[in-house]
Amino acid sequence: MSLTQPLSVFKVLVVEDDEILRMCTANVVADAGFMTVEAANADEAIAILESCSDIALVFTDIQMPGSMDGLGLAQTVHDRWPAIKIILVSGRVELSERDRPVNSRYFQKPFAMKQMIEGLQDMIRSAEVQPVQSLDSRQDKFR
């Protein structure tokens, strides 16, 4: 399936508890042409997902404080919003395909930014997702 919409119409939710890593990842995602939204933990991510119907992909770290870790978030996203694609990353946890939700991907930290960007683009291209309705801003911040 070819990508018929420009990448800039797709929103990626970046979930990372480390502020610097979250900002860097969001910047790379934005530089790759996607709109970004940021969350510091799974609880913030769920609140964003409940209020925004236009998230195409969730990019989440696995180790996070709060009511659930990134793997729990990924499973919740898969159960509640099955059309949203998921990328999981970790520097400490090894995941097999059976350990993660269907149609998700896993990257071991450290990973090459090119690899991550290609993974995002490939998942968006293979997804039957709806683009966002507004292009007011390339980067939304959740506070």
N, CA, C and O atoms as a MOPAC input file, in Angstrom:
PM7 MOZYME 1SCF
protein

 N      0.84100 1    -1.17200 1     0.00000 1
 C      0.00000 1     0.00000 1     0.00000 1
 C      0.88800 1     1.23600 1     0.00000 1
 O      1.79900 1     1.35000 1     0.82000 1
 N      0.63200 1     2.13500 1    -0.89000 1
 C      1.45300 1     3.34500 1    -0.94100 1
 C      0.87500 1     4.40500 1    -0.02300 1
 O     -0.32800 1     4.44100 1     0.23300 1
 N      1.72700 1     5.24000 1     0.45400 1
 C      1.31900 1     6.31900 1     1.34500 1
 C      0.68300 1     7.41500 1     0.50700 1
 O      1.35300 1     8.04200 1    -0.31300 1
 N     -0.61100 1     7.64900 1     0.71000 1
 C     -1.31200 1     8.64400 1    -0.08600 1
 C     -1.38500 1     9.99300 1     0.59800 1
 O     -1.61500 1    11.00000 1    -0.07300 1
 N     -1.20100 1    10.05200 1     1.88700 1
 C     -1.22100 1    11.29300 1     2.64400 1
 C      0.21400 1    11.63800 1     3.04700 1
 O      1.00900 1    10.73400 1     3.30500 1
 N      0.56000 1    12.92700 1     3.10500 1
 C      1.89100 1    13.27600 1     3.61400 1
 C      2.00400 1    12.85800 1     5.08700 1
 O      1.01000 1    12.84100 1     5.81300 1
 N      3.21300 1    12.52600 1     5.51300 1
 C      3.42900 1    12.08400 1     6.89200 1
 C      2.98000 1    13.13500 1     7.90200 1
 O      2.57800 1    12.79100 1     9.01400 1
 N      3.04500 1    14.40600 1     7.52900 1
 C      2.73100 1    15.48400 1     8.46700 1
 C      1.27700 1    15.48600 1     8.92200 1
 O      0.92700 1    16.23500 1     9.83400 1
 N      0.43000 1    14.67600 1     8.31700 1
 C     -0.95700 1    14.61800 1     8.76900 1
 C     -1.18100 1    13.50200 1     9.78200 1
 O     -2.30500 1    13.30800 1    10.24300 1
 N     -0.13400 1    12.77000 1    10.13500 1
 C     -0.24600 1    11.69000 1    11.10100 1
 C      0.38100 1    12.09800 1    12.42700 1
 O      1.49300 1    12.62400 1    12.45400 1
 N     -0.33400 1    11.85500 1    13.53400 1
 C      0.15600 1    12.19200 1    14.87400 1
 C      0.76200 1    10.97400 1    15.54500 1
 O      0.20500 1     9.87700 1    15.51000 1
 N      1.92400 1    11.19600 1    16.16200 1
 C      2.61200 1    10.16600 1    16.93000 1
 C      2.67900 1    10.63000 1    18.37700 1
 O      3.14400 1    11.73300 1    18.66400 1
 N      2.21100 1     9.78300 1    19.28200 1
 C      2.28400 1    10.04900 1    20.71600 1
 C      3.56200 1     9.43100 1    21.25100 1
 O      3.72800 1     8.21100 1    21.21400 1
 N      4.47200 1    10.27200 1    21.75100 1
 C      5.75100 1     9.82900 1    22.30900 1
 C      5.60500 1     9.78200 1    23.83100 1
 O      5.32400 1    10.79700 1    24.46800 1
 N      5.80000 1     8.59100 1    24.40600 1
 C      5.63600 1     8.39700 1    25.84800 1
 C      6.97700 1     7.97500 1    26.43100 1
 O      7.48800 1     6.89500 1    26.13500 1
 N      7.53400 1     8.84100 1    27.26100 1
 C      8.86300 1     8.61400 1    27.84600 1
 C      8.95200 1     9.41900 1    29.13000 1
 O      8.66400 1    10.61600 1    29.12900 1
 N      9.34700 1     8.77800 1    30.23100 1
 C      9.40500 1     9.49400 1    31.51000 1
 C     10.62200 1    10.39400 1    31.63400 1
 O     10.58200 1    11.36200 1    32.39300 1
 N     11.69700 1    10.11300 1    30.91900 1
 C     12.87900 1    10.96800 1    30.94700 1
 C     12.63700 1    12.15100 1    30.00500 1
 O     12.50200 1    11.97500 1    28.79400 1
 N     12.58500 1    13.35000 1    30.57200 1
 C     12.21800 1    14.54200 1    29.80000 1
 C     13.13800 1    14.78900 1    28.61000 1
 O     12.66600 1    15.12300 1    27.52400 1
 N     14.43400 1    14.62800 1    28.80200 1
 C     15.38200 1    14.88300 1    27.71800 1
 C     15.21500 1    13.85500 1    26.60100 1
 O     15.20400 1    14.21400 1    25.42400 1
 N     15.08600 1    12.58000 1    26.96500 1
 C     14.86900 1    11.55000 1    25.94300 1
 C     13.54000 1    11.76800 1    25.22100 1
 O     13.45000 1    11.57800 1    24.00800 1
 N     12.51200 1    12.16600 1    25.96500 1
 C     11.19600 1    12.43000 1    25.36100 1
 C     11.28900 1    13.57400 1    24.35200 1
 O     10.77200 1    13.47200 1    23.24000 1
 N     11.95400 1    14.66500 1    24.74800 1
 C     12.09500 1    15.81200 1    23.85000 1
 C     12.91700 1    15.44000 1    22.60900 1
 O     12.55900 1    15.81000 1    21.49100 1
 N     14.00600 1    14.71600 1    22.81000 1
 C     14.84700 1    14.30600 1    21.67300 1
 C     14.07400 1    13.39800 1    20.72400 1
 O     14.12300 1    13.58000 1    19.50800 1
 N     13.36700 1    12.42700 1    21.27600 1
 C     12.59200 1    11.51800 1    20.43600 1
 C     11.50200 1    12.27400 1    19.68900 1
 O     11.30700 1    12.06200 1    18.49300 1
 N     10.79000 1    13.15600 1    20.38900 1
 C      9.74100 1    13.95200 1    19.74100 1
 C     10.31600 1    14.81100 1    18.62300 1
 O      9.68600 1    14.96700 1    17.57800 1
 N     11.49700 1    15.36700 1    18.82900 1
 C     12.13700 1    16.17000 1    17.78400 1
 C     12.50300 1    15.33200 1    16.56500 1
 O     12.32400 1    15.77200 1    15.42900 1
 N     13.01400 1    14.13000 1    16.79900 1
 C     13.35600 1    13.24100 1    15.68500 1
 C     12.09100 1    12.85700 1    14.92300 1
 O     12.07800 1    12.85500 1    13.69200 1
 N     11.02900 1    12.53200 1    15.65900 1
 C      9.75300 1    12.16800 1    15.02800 1
 C      9.21500 1    13.34500 1    14.21400 1
 O      8.74500 1    13.15900 1    13.09200 1
 N      9.28100 1    14.55100 1    14.77300 1
 C      8.82200 1    15.75100 1    14.05600 1
 C      9.70300 1    16.01300 1    12.82900 1
 O      9.19500 1    16.35700 1    11.76200 1
 N     11.01800 1    15.85300 1    12.98000 1
 C     11.92500 1    16.04900 1    11.84700 1
 C     11.67100 1    15.02400 1    10.73900 1
 O     11.94900 1    15.28700 1     9.56900 1
 N     11.14100 1    13.85500 1    11.11500 1
 C     10.80200 1    12.83200 1    10.11900 1
 C      9.50100 1    13.16700 1     9.39800 1
 O      9.11200 1    12.48000 1     8.45400 1
 N      8.83100 1    14.22800 1     9.84800 1
 C      7.65700 1    14.69400 1     9.13900 1
 C      6.32900 1    14.44800 1     9.82100 1
 O      5.28100 1    14.76600 1     9.26000 1
 N      6.35100 1    13.88600 1    11.02300 1
 C      5.11500 1    13.58800 1    11.73700 1
 C      4.76200 1    14.69600 1    12.71000 1
 O      5.64100 1    15.41700 1    13.18000 1
 N      3.48300 1    14.83400 1    13.01200 1
 C      3.06400 1    15.68600 1    14.12200 1
 C      3.32800 1    14.88600 1    15.39900 1
 O      3.20800 1    13.66100 1    15.39300 1
 N      3.68500 1    15.56300 1    16.48800 1
 C      3.97500 1    14.84700 1    17.73200 1
 C      3.16800 1    15.38600 1    18.89200 1
 O      2.80200 1    16.56000 1    18.94300 1
 N      2.90400 1    14.48500 1    19.81900 1
 C      2.29400 1    14.79300 1    21.10800 1
 C      3.15400 1    14.06200 1    22.12400 1
 O      3.61300 1    12.95100 1    21.85900 1
 N      3.37900 1    14.66700 1    23.28100 1
 C      4.24800 1    14.05600 1    24.27900 1
 C      3.50000 1    13.75200 1    25.57500 1
 O      2.59700 1    14.48100 1    25.98500 1
 N      3.90800 1    12.64500 1    26.20600 1
 C      3.39100 1    12.27000 1    27.52000 1
 C      4.55200 1    11.72600 1    28.35100 1
 O      5.44400 1    11.05900 1    27.82700 1
 N      4.52800 1    12.01900 1    29.65900 1
 C      5.60200 1    11.58600 1    30.54900 1
 C      5.37500 1    10.20700 1    31.14200 1
 O      6.30200 1     9.61300 1    31.69400 1
 N      4.15400 1     9.68800 1    31.03700 1
 C      3.85700 1     8.37000 1    31.58700 1
 C      2.57800 1     7.81700 1    30.95700 1
 O      1.92000 1     8.49200 1    30.16500 1
 N      2.24400 1     6.59800 1    31.31700 1
 C      1.08200 1     5.93400 1    30.72900 1
 C     -0.22100 1     6.64300 1    31.07700 1
 O     -1.12800 1     6.71500 1    30.24800 1
 N     -0.32000 1     7.16800 1    32.29500 1
 C     -1.55000 1     7.85600 1    32.69100 1
 C     -1.79500 1     9.08800 1    31.81200 1
 O     -2.92200 1     9.31600 1    31.37200 1
 N     -0.76300 1     9.87300 1    31.55600 1
 C     -0.89400 1    11.02200 1    30.66300 1
 C     -1.23700 1    10.55900 1    29.24600 1
 O     -2.06100 1    11.17200 1    28.56700 1
 N     -0.60000 1     9.47900 1    28.81200 1
 C     -0.85600 1     8.96000 1    27.46500 1
 C     -2.31200 1     8.53300 1    27.30300 1
 O     -2.93600 1     8.83100 1    26.28400 1
 N     -2.85100 1     7.84300 1    28.29400 1
 C     -4.26200 1     7.40800 1    28.23300 1
 C     -5.17700 1     8.62400 1    28.18500 1
 O     -6.14400 1     8.64000 1    27.42400 1
 N     -4.88300 1     9.64400 1    28.99000 1
 C     -5.70000 1    10.86300 1    28.97700 1
 C     -5.68000 1    11.51400 1    27.59600 1
 O     -6.71200 1    11.97900 1    27.11300 1
 N     -4.51600 1    11.54600 1    26.96700 1
 C     -4.41000 1    12.11300 1    25.62100 1
 C     -5.22100 1    11.27500 1    24.63600 1
 O     -5.98000 1    11.81800 1    23.83300 1
 N     -5.06300 1     9.96400 1    24.69600 1
 C     -5.77500 1     9.08600 1    23.77700 1
 C     -7.28900 1     9.18800 1    23.95300 1
 O     -8.03800 1     9.07600 1    22.98300 1
 N     -7.73700 1     9.40000 1    25.19000 1
 C     -9.17400 1     9.53700 1    25.43700 1
 C     -9.72200 1    10.85300 1    24.89400 1
 O    -10.91100 1    10.95300 1    24.59200 1
 N     -8.86300 1    11.85600 1    24.77000 1
 C     -9.33700 1    13.16300 1    24.31000 1
 C     -8.99100 1    13.46300 1    22.84800 1
 O     -9.51000 1    14.42300 1    22.27900 1
 N     -8.13500 1    12.66400 1    22.24300 1
 C     -7.72800 1    12.88300 1    20.85000 1
 C     -8.05700 1    11.64600 1    20.03000 1
 O     -7.63600 1    10.53800 1    20.36500 1
 N     -8.78700 1    11.83600 1    18.98800 1
 C     -9.14900 1    10.69500 1    18.14400 1
 C     -8.23500 1    10.55800 1    16.93600 1
 O     -8.49800 1     9.75500 1    16.04100 1
 N     -7.16900 1    11.33500 1    16.90900 1
 C     -6.34200 1    11.37100 1    15.70900 1
 C     -4.90800 1    10.88500 1    15.90100 1
 O     -4.03800 1    11.21600 1    15.09600 1
 N     -4.64600 1    10.10900 1    16.94500 1
 C     -3.31200 1     9.53600 1    17.15000 1
 C     -3.19100 1     8.30200 1    16.25400 1
 O     -4.03500 1     7.40800 1    16.30900 1
 N     -2.15400 1     8.25400 1    15.44000 1
 C     -1.94800 1     7.13100 1    14.52600 1
 C     -1.01300 1     6.07000 1    15.11100 1
 O     -1.13400 1     4.88400 1    14.80400 1
 N     -0.06700 1     6.52200 1    15.97000 1
 C      0.94000 1     5.60900 1    16.47600 1
 C      1.38700 1     6.06200 1    17.85700 1
 O      1.52900 1     7.25600 1    18.11800 1
 N      1.60800 1     5.08700 1    18.74000 1
 C      2.16100 1     5.35300 1    20.07000 1
 C      3.57600 1     4.78100 1    20.09700 1
 O      3.80000 1     3.60900 1    19.79400 1
 N      4.52100 1     5.63800 1    20.46700 1
 C      5.93000 1     5.26900 1    20.60600 1
 C      6.23300 1     5.34700 1    22.09300 1
 O      6.27600 1     6.44400 1    22.65000 1
 N      6.44500 1     4.20200 1    22.75800 1
 C      6.58500 1     4.22200 1    24.20800 1
 C      7.78600 1     3.44200 1    24.71500 1
 O      8.13100 1     2.37700 1    24.20500 1
 N      8.40600 1     4.00900 1    25.73400 1
 C      9.42600 1     3.30300 1    26.49900 1
 C      8.69900 1     2.27100 1    27.35200 1
 O      7.52100 1     2.44700 1    27.66200 1
 N      9.38000 1     1.20300 1    27.73100 1
 C      8.73800 1     0.17100 1    28.55000 1
 C      8.85500 1     0.49600 1    30.03900 1
 O      7.86600 1     0.38800 1    30.76300 1
 N     10.04100 1     0.89200 1    30.51300 1
 C     10.21200 1     1.18000 1    31.93200 1
 C      9.75800 1     2.59400 1    32.23600 1
 O     10.40200 1     3.56700 1    31.84400 1
 N      8.62700 1     2.69400 1    32.95000 1
 C      8.10300 1     3.99700 1    33.35400 1
 C      7.43500 1     3.86300 1    34.71000 1
 O      6.85500 1     2.82200 1    35.02000 1
 N      7.51300 1     4.91500 1    35.52200 1
 C      6.78500 1     4.90400 1    36.78800 1
 C      5.30000 1     5.17100 1    36.53500 1
 O      4.90800 1     5.59500 1    35.44800 1
 N      4.50100 1     4.92000 1    37.53800 1
 C      3.07000 1     5.20900 1    37.41300 1
 C      2.23300 1     3.95200 1    37.52700 1
 O      2.71100 1     2.90200 1    37.95600 1
 N      0.98200 1     4.07900 1    37.13800 1
 C      0.04200 1     2.97800 1    37.31200 1
 C      0.31200 1     1.80500 1    36.37100 1
 O     -0.10800 1     0.68300 1    36.65100 1
 N      1.00800 1     2.05200 1    35.26000 1
 C      1.38200 1     0.95900 1    34.36200 1
 C      2.65500 1     1.32700 1    33.61100 1
 O      2.96100 1     2.50100 1    33.40400 1
 N      3.37700 1     0.30600 1    33.21400 1
 C      4.58300 1     0.54100 1    32.42500 1
 C      4.21300 1     0.61100 1    30.94000 1
 O      3.03700 1     0.54700 1    30.58400 1
 N      5.21400 1     0.74100 1    30.09000 1
 C      4.96700 1     0.86700 1    28.66100 1
 C      4.34000 1    -0.36500 1    28.03500 1
 O      3.56700 1    -0.24800 1    27.08400 1
 N      4.65900 1    -1.54600 1    28.55100 1
 C      4.05400 1    -2.76400 1    28.02900 1
 C      2.56400 1    -2.81000 1    28.38100 1
 O      1.73900 1    -3.21300 1    27.56200 1
 N      2.22900 1    -2.39500 1    29.59900 1
 C      0.82200 1    -2.30100 1    29.99200 1
 C      0.08600 1    -1.26900 1    29.15800 1
 O     -1.05600 1    -1.47700 1    28.75000 1
 N      0.76100 1    -0.14700 1    28.91000 1
 C      0.17600 1     0.87900 1    28.04400 1
 C     -0.06600 1     0.32000 1    26.65200 1
 O     -1.13800 1     0.52200 1    26.08100 1
 N      0.90900 1    -0.37700 1    26.10500 1
 C      0.76600 1    -0.94700 1    24.76600 1
 C     -0.42500 1    -1.89700 1    24.69700 1
 O     -1.19000 1    -1.87000 1    23.73200 1
 N     -0.58200 1    -2.72700 1    25.70600 1
 C     -1.70700 1    -3.66600 1    25.71800 1
 C     -3.03300 1    -2.92400 1    25.83400 1
 O     -4.01100 1    -3.29400 1    25.18400 1
 N     -3.07100 1    -1.87700 1    26.66100 1
 C     -4.29200 1    -1.07000 1    26.80700 1
 C     -4.63200 1    -0.38100 1    25.49100 1
 O     -5.79300 1    -0.36100 1    25.08200 1
 N     -3.63400 1     0.17700 1    24.83200 1
 C     -3.85800 1     0.83300 1    23.53900 1
 C     -4.38400 1    -0.18800 1    22.53400 1
 O     -5.34400 1     0.08600 1    21.81300 1
 N     -3.76700 1    -1.34600 1    22.48600 1
 C     -4.20100 1    -2.39400 1    21.56200 1
 C     -5.64600 1    -2.80900 1    21.83000 1
 O     -6.42000 1    -3.00900 1    20.89500 1
 N     -6.00600 1    -2.93800 1    23.10400 1
 C     -7.36500 1    -3.36100 1    23.46400 1
 C     -8.40800 1    -2.27600 1    23.19700 1
 O     -9.48600 1    -2.56700 1    22.67800 1
 N     -8.09500 1    -1.03500 1    23.54600 1
 C     -9.07900 1     0.05200 1    23.44800 1
 C     -9.08500 1     0.76700 1    22.10000 1
 O    -10.13200 1     1.21800 1    21.63700 1
 N     -7.92000 1     0.86800 1    21.47400 1
 C     -7.78200 1     1.57100 1    20.19200 1
 C     -6.99900 1     0.68100 1    19.22500 1
 O     -5.84600 1     0.98400 1    18.91800 1
 N     -7.58700 1    -0.39100 1    18.74700 1
 C     -6.83800 1    -1.37100 1    17.95300 1
 C     -6.25000 1    -0.82700 1    16.65000 1
 O     -5.32000 1    -1.42900 1    16.11300 1
 N     -6.74600 1     0.26300 1    16.13600 1
 C     -6.19600 1     0.82300 1    14.89000 1
 C     -4.88000 1     1.56600 1    15.11000 1
 O     -4.14300 1     1.81300 1    14.15600 1
 N     -4.58100 1     1.92200 1    16.35500 1
 C     -3.34700 1     2.65700 1    16.64700 1
 C     -2.16500 1     1.68800 1    16.64500 1
 O     -2.19000 1     0.65800 1    17.31900 1
 N     -1.14400 1     2.03000 1    15.88600 1
 C      0.07400 1     1.22800 1    15.83800 1
 C      0.93500 1     1.54600 1    17.05500 1
 O      0.81600 1     2.62100 1    17.64500 1
 N      1.80200 1     0.60500 1    17.42900 1
 C      2.59600 1     0.74800 1    18.65600 1
 C      4.05000 1     0.37300 1    18.39300 1
 O      4.34400 1    -0.65400 1    17.78100 1
 N      4.95500 1     1.23300 1    18.87000 1
 C      6.37900 1     0.91100 1    18.90200 1
 C      6.81800 1     0.95900 1    20.35600 1
 O      6.61900 1     1.96200 1    21.04300 1
 N      7.41500 1    -0.12700 1    20.81700 1
 C      7.95500 1    -0.24100 1    22.16900 1
 C      9.47400 1    -0.17400 1    22.09900 1
 O     10.09000 1    -0.73700 1    21.19400 1
 N     10.07600 1     0.52600 1    23.07200 1
 C     11.53200 1     0.59900 1    23.14200 1
 C     11.98800 1     0.35000 1    24.57300 1
 O     11.28500 1     0.68300 1    25.52700 1
 N     13.16700 1    -0.23700 1    24.71200 1
 C     13.72500 1    -0.47100 1    26.03600 1
 C     15.21600 1    -0.71000 1    25.94400 1
 O     15.72000 1    -1.26200 1    24.96600 1
 N     15.90600 1    -0.28700 1    26.97700 1
 C     17.32600 1    -0.56500 1    27.08900 1
 C     17.59800 1    -1.71000 1    28.04200 1
 O     18.73600 1    -2.16200 1    28.17000 1
 N     16.55500 1    -2.18300 1    28.71300 1
 C     16.74500 1    -3.21900 1    29.73600 1
 C     15.91400 1    -4.46900 1    29.52200 1
 O     16.30400 1    -5.54600 1    29.97400 1
 N     14.79200 1    -4.35900 1    28.85300 1
 C     13.87100 1    -5.47800 1    28.70100 1
 C     13.97000 1    -6.03300 1    27.29100 1
 O     13.94500 1    -5.27900 1    26.31800 1
 N     14.08100 1    -7.34200 1    27.17900 1
 C     14.05500 1    -8.02000 1    25.88200 1
 C     12.63700 1    -8.52900 1    25.66000 1
 O     12.08000 1    -9.20600 1    26.52400 1
 N     12.05400 1    -8.21200 1    24.52100 1
 C     10.70100 1    -8.67400 1    24.21100 1
 C     10.71000 1    -9.54800 1    22.97100 1
 O     11.34900 1    -9.23100 1    21.96700 1
 N      9.99000 1   -10.65000 1    23.06400 1
 C      9.77600 1   -11.45600 1    21.86600 1
 C      8.45500 1   -11.01400 1    21.24500 1
 O      7.71500 1   -10.23100 1    21.84100 1
 N      8.16800 1   -11.50600 1    20.07500 1
 C      6.93000 1   -11.13700 1    19.39700 1
 C      5.70600 1   -11.54500 1    20.21700 1
 O      4.70000 1   -10.83700 1    20.21000 1
 N      5.77600 1   -12.67000 1    20.91900 1
 C      4.62000 1   -13.12400 1    21.70100 1
 C      4.41700 1   -12.32300 1    22.98900 1
 O      3.34800 1   -12.39100 1    23.59500 1
 N      5.43800 1   -11.56100 1    23.41300 1
 C      5.34300 1   -10.75100 1    24.62900 1
 C      4.66400 1    -9.40800 1    24.40500 1
 O      4.34400 1    -8.70900 1    25.36600 1
 N      4.44600 1    -9.04600 1    23.17100 1
 C      3.90900 1    -7.71500 1    22.87900 1
 C      2.63000 1    -7.82700 1    22.07000 1
 O      2.34600 1    -8.87600 1    21.49200 1
 N      1.85100 1    -6.74100 1    22.02600 1
 C      0.59300 1    -6.77900 1    21.27400 1
 C      0.81200 1    -7.04500 1    19.78300 1
 O      1.87000 1    -6.74900 1    19.22700 1
 N     -0.20300 1    -7.60300 1    19.16700 1
 C     -0.19100 1    -7.84800 1    17.72600 1
 C      0.02700 1    -6.52300 1    16.99300 1
 O     -0.44900 1    -5.47900 1    17.44000 1
 N      0.72700 1    -6.56600 1    15.89800 1
 C      0.99400 1    -5.39700 1    15.05700 1
 C      1.79100 1    -4.29900 1    15.75600 1
 O      1.66900 1    -3.12300 1    15.41200 1
 N      2.59900 1    -4.68200 1    16.72800 1
 C      3.49100 1    -3.71200 1    17.36400 1
 C      4.92200 1    -4.09000 1    16.98400 1
 O      5.19000 1    -5.18800 1    16.49600 1
 N      5.81800 1    -3.15600 1    17.22000 1
 C      7.23800 1    -3.40600 1    16.97300 1
 C      8.02300 1    -3.08500 1    18.22900 1
 O      7.58900 1    -2.30600 1    19.07700 1
 N      9.18300 1    -3.70300 1    18.32600 1
 C     10.05800 1    -3.49700 1    19.47700 1
 C     11.45500 1    -3.13200 1    18.97900 1
 O     11.98800 1    -3.75500 1    18.06200 1
 N     12.03800 1    -2.10000 1    19.61200 1
 C     13.41000 1    -1.70000 1    19.32700 1
 C     14.19400 1    -1.70900 1    20.63200 1
 O     13.75100 1    -1.14600 1    21.63400 1
 N     15.35100 1    -2.34300 1    20.61900 1
 C     16.24800 1    -2.36500 1    21.76400 1
 C     17.08400 1    -1.08900 1    21.75200 1
 O     17.65500 1    -0.73100 1    20.72200 1
 N     17.15800 1    -0.39600 1    22.90000 1
 C     18.02600 1     0.78200 1    23.01700 1
 C     19.44900 1     0.31800 1    23.22700 1
 O     19.63800 1    -0.72400 1    23.85400 1
 N     20.43900 1     0.99800 1    22.76200 1
 C     20.31000 1     2.13400 1    21.85100 1
 C     20.00800 1     1.63000 1    20.44600 1
 O     20.44000 1     0.54200 1    20.06600 1
 N     19.28600 1     2.39900 1    19.69600 1
 C     18.96500 1     2.04500 1    18.32600 1
 C     19.32400 1     3.22500 1    17.43500 1
 O     19.41500 1     4.36400 1    17.89400 1
 N     19.52100 1     2.93900 1    16.17500 1
 C     19.84200 1     3.99600 1    15.22000 1
 C     18.58500 1     4.79100 1    14.92300 1
 O     17.52100 1     4.21500 1    14.69600 1
 N     18.70000 1     6.11400 1    14.92400 1
 C     17.53700 1     6.96400 1    14.63000 1
 C     16.96100 1     6.63700 1    13.26400 1
 O     15.74400 1     6.66600 1    13.08200 1
 N     17.81600 1     6.32700 1    12.30600 1
 C     17.33100 1     5.97100 1    10.96900 1
 C     16.43700 1     4.73700 1    11.04800 1
 O     15.40600 1     4.67200 1    10.37800 1
 N     16.82600 1     3.76400 1    11.86000 1
 C     16.03900 1     2.54500 1    12.03900 1
 C     14.67100 1     2.87600 1    12.63200 1
 O     13.65400 1     2.34900 1    12.18000 1
 N     14.64300 1     3.74100 1    13.63200 1
 C     13.39600 1     4.12800 1    14.27500 1
 C     12.49000 1     4.87200 1    13.30100 1
 O     11.28900 1     4.60800 1    13.24300 1
 N     13.05900 1     5.79700 1    12.54100 1
 C     12.26600 1     6.57600 1    11.57600 1
 C     11.69200 1     5.65200 1    10.50100 1
 O     10.52400 1     5.76800 1    10.13200 1
 N     12.51800 1     4.74000 1    10.00500 1
 C     12.02000 1     3.79500 1     9.00600 1
 C     10.91000 1     2.91500 1     9.57900 1
 O      9.95000 1     2.59200 1     8.88000 1
 N     11.03900 1     2.52900 1    10.84500 1
 C      9.98500 1     1.75200 1    11.49500 1
 C      8.68700 1     2.52600 1    11.59200 1
 O      7.61600 1     1.98900 1    11.31000 1
 N      8.77600 1     3.79400 1    11.99300 1
 C      7.58200 1     4.65500 1    12.05900 1
 C      6.93300 1     4.77900 1    10.68500 1
 O      5.72700 1     4.58100 1    10.53800 1
 N      7.73800 1     5.10600 1     9.68900 1
 C      7.19500 1     5.30500 1     8.34300 1
 C      6.56800 1     4.02900 1     7.79600 1
 O      5.50600 1     4.06700 1     7.17500 1
 N      7.23000 1     2.90100 1     8.03000 1
 C      6.70400 1     1.62500 1     7.55000 1
 C      5.37600 1     1.28800 1     8.23000 1
 O      4.44500 1     0.81900 1     7.57500 1
 N      5.29000 1     1.52200 1     9.52400 1
 C      4.04900 1     1.21500 1    10.24200 1
 C      2.92000 1     2.12500 1     9.78100 1
 O      1.78500 1     1.67100 1     9.63400 1
 N      3.20700 1     3.38900 1     9.55300 1
 C      2.18100 1     4.31000 1     9.06600 1
 C      1.75100 1     3.90800 1     7.66000 1
 O      0.56200 1     3.91000 1     7.34300 1
 N      2.71100 1     3.56800 1     6.83100 1
 C      2.37300 1     3.15800 1     5.45500 1
 C      1.49200 1     1.91200 1     5.44300 1
 O      0.59200 1     1.79400 1     4.61200 1
 N      1.74800 1     0.98800 1     6.35800 1
 C      0.99500 1    -0.26400 1     6.38000 1
 C     -0.32000 1    -0.14500 1     7.13400 1
 O     -1.12400 1    -1.07700 1     7.13800 1
 N     -0.54000 1     0.99200 1     7.76600 1
 C     -1.74100 1     1.17300 1     8.58800 1
 C     -2.88500 1     1.73300 1     7.76900 1
 O     -2.69300 1     2.49300 1     6.81900 1
 N     -4.05800 1     1.34200 1     8.15900 1
 C     -5.25700 1     1.95500 1     7.60800 1
 C     -5.73800 1     2.95400 1     8.64300 1
 O     -6.75000 1     2.74200 1     9.31100 1
 N     -4.99600 1     4.04800 1     8.76500 1
 C     -5.31400 1     5.06400 1     9.77200 1
 C     -5.84200 1     6.30700 1     9.08800 1
 O     -5.56600 1     6.55400 1     7.91500 1
 N     -6.60300 1     7.08400 1     9.83300 1
 C     -7.12800 1     8.33500 1     9.32400 1
 C     -6.15400 1     9.45100 1     9.67300 1
 O     -5.68300 1     9.51100 1    10.80800 1
 N     -5.84100 1    10.33000 1     8.74100 1
 C     -4.96700 1    11.45900 1     9.05400 1
 C     -5.68100 1    12.44400 1     9.96300 1
 O     -6.90900 1    12.45300 1    10.04300 1
 N     -4.90900 1    13.26600 1    10.64400 1
 C     -5.50100 1    14.27800 1    11.50800 1
 C     -6.22100 1    15.30900 1    10.65900 1
 O     -5.90500 1    15.47800 1     9.48100 1
 N     -7.17800 1    15.99100 1    11.24500 1
 C     -7.98800 1    16.95200 1    10.51300 1
 C     -7.33500 1    18.32300 1    10.41200 1
 O     -7.62200 1    19.07400 1     9.48100 1
 N     -6.47000 1    18.65600 1    11.34700 1
 C     -5.90500 1    19.99700 1    11.38100 1
 C     -4.39200 1    19.93500 1    11.31700 1
 O     -3.76700 1    19.06100 1    11.92000 1
 N     -3.81900 1    20.85500 1    10.59400 1
 C     -2.36500 1    20.95300 1    10.51600 1
 C     -1.89800 1    22.24000 1    11.16300 1
 O     -0.91600 1    22.83600 1    10.72100 1
 N     -2.60100 1    22.68600 1    12.22500 1
 C     -2.29000 1    23.95300 1    12.87400 1
 C     -0.86000 1    23.99900 1    13.38900 1
 O     -0.21000 1    25.04300 1    13.32400 1
 N     -0.36100 1    22.86800 1    13.90500 1
 C      0.94100 1    22.86300 1    14.53900 1
 C      1.59000 1    21.51800 1    14.31300 1
 O      0.91600 1    20.48800 1    14.33100 1
 N      2.90100 1    21.51800 1    14.09900 1
 C      3.59500 1    20.24900 1    13.94400 1
 C      3.81800 1    19.57400 1    15.27400 1
 O      4.02000 1    18.36000 1    15.32000 1
 N      3.78800 1    20.32100 1    16.35000 1
 C      4.11400 1    19.70500 1    17.63200 1
 C      3.18100 1    20.20600 1    18.71000 1
 O      3.16200 1    21.39600 1    19.02800 1
 N      2.39700 1    19.28200 1    19.27700 1
 C      1.55300 1    19.59000 1    20.41700 1
 C      2.28000 1    19.10400 1    21.66100 1
 O      2.94800 1    18.07000 1    21.63300 1
 N      2.15100 1    19.83900 1    22.73500 1
 C      2.75200 1    19.43600 1    24.00500 1
 C      1.63700 1    19.15300 1    25.00000 1
 O      0.68900 1    19.93000 1    25.11400 1
 N      1.74700 1    18.05700 1    25.71000 1
 C      0.78900 1    17.73200 1    26.75900 1
 C      1.41300 1    18.15800 1    28.07400 1
 O      2.52800 1    17.74800 1    28.39700 1
 N      0.71800 1    18.95900 1    28.81700 1
 C      1.28500 1    19.41900 1    30.09000 1
 C      0.38300 1    19.06400 1    31.21700 1
 O      0.68700 1    19.36700 1    32.37000 1

